Amino acid sequence: MGLWKANAYAAVKKALETSGIFHEAGFHRMYGIPNPGRGVYTIQYLSETSGIAHLTAHNIHGEVLLQQKLQSEAGVNRPQIDLSTQPAGTYVVKLQAGTKQALIRIIKQ
């Protein structure tokens, strides 16, 4: 792995581990509610603009478990995801619209 990739990976990993949230311009205050939870989560985020967004949930191996196409509105959005059939553990939820993305870590008990 090249030095740049190692540093980028370390930075994302640290952001997820220390705060449970990572965001870029476009999405703010993204949370999984409840967290930790038992499988059904509301993913709340604040979007600066309206448009199509894609929400994906990944396990710790990077496998995509869930994909949703969303119509985001400017302001607060609250789509739900259901991971109740998945085992207890840590999952990463990714929200992407164009070049903007946000990642959060959620924990299933």
N, C-alpha and C positions, 0 to 999 in steps of 0.2 A: 504494500500500500504506500503510495507516495506521501510525502510530508504534508502537502496541502490537504489531501483526503483525510489523513490521520487527524490533522488539526481541526478540520471541519466536523468530522465525526465526534471528536472530543468536545467541541463547543456545543453541539446539539445535545449530546448525552448529558453534559453538565447542566445545560438549561432545563432539560426534562427532569433530571434528578433533583435539582435544587428548588425549582419552583413548580414543577408539574405543568408548566405552560411555556409555549414559545410562540411568538407572533411576529409578523411583518406588517408593514403599512397595509391597510385595507381591512384587517380584522383585528378587533381589540376585545379584551376581556372575554376570552373564550374559556368556558368551564364545562365540566361534566357534573351533572347534579342527579342523584347524590353521588358522592365520591369519598370513600368507597361505597359501593352499592351491591345489589344482588343480581343485576342483569339488565334492567331497563333504565336508561339514562336519558335525561334531557340535555342536549348539547346547546348551551346558550352562548351566543356570540353577538357582537356588535359589528355591523357592516357599514362602511362608509357609503356604499353605493348599492343599487339594485342590480340583479342579474343572476345568471346561472352559476351555481356552485356545486362542487362534488365533495361528498363526505364519504370517507372510507375508514374502516376499523381494521386494525392489523394486530395479530398476536405477536409475541416476543420473537418469533422466528421470521417475521416480516410477511407472513401469509395474509392475504386479504380475506377477511371474514364477512365483510358487509360493504356494499356500495350503494349510495343514494345520490340521485340527482335532485338538487334543490333549487327552488326559486327564492333567492335571498332578497329581502327588502332592505332598503336603507334603514338603519336602526337596529333594534334588538330582534333576533331570530331565535327560535327554540324548537328545532327538530328533535325527534326522539329516535333512539337506536335501541335494539333489543339484542343483548348478548347473553340472555338467560340460558341458552343451550350450550354455551361455552364453559369450560372449566374455570375454577377460581384462578386468578392471576392478574397480571398487569397487561394492559392493552394500550395501543396508541391510536388515537383518533386524529385523522388528518382532514382538514377542510381546505379546499383549493378552488380558486376562481381566477382564471387567467394565470398570471405570474405570481399572484398573491397566495400565501398559504399560512396555515396555522396548525400546530400540533399540540395535543394535550395527552397526558397520561391519565388513564382511569384504572381503578382497581376494582376487580370483582371478587367479592368474598365468597 
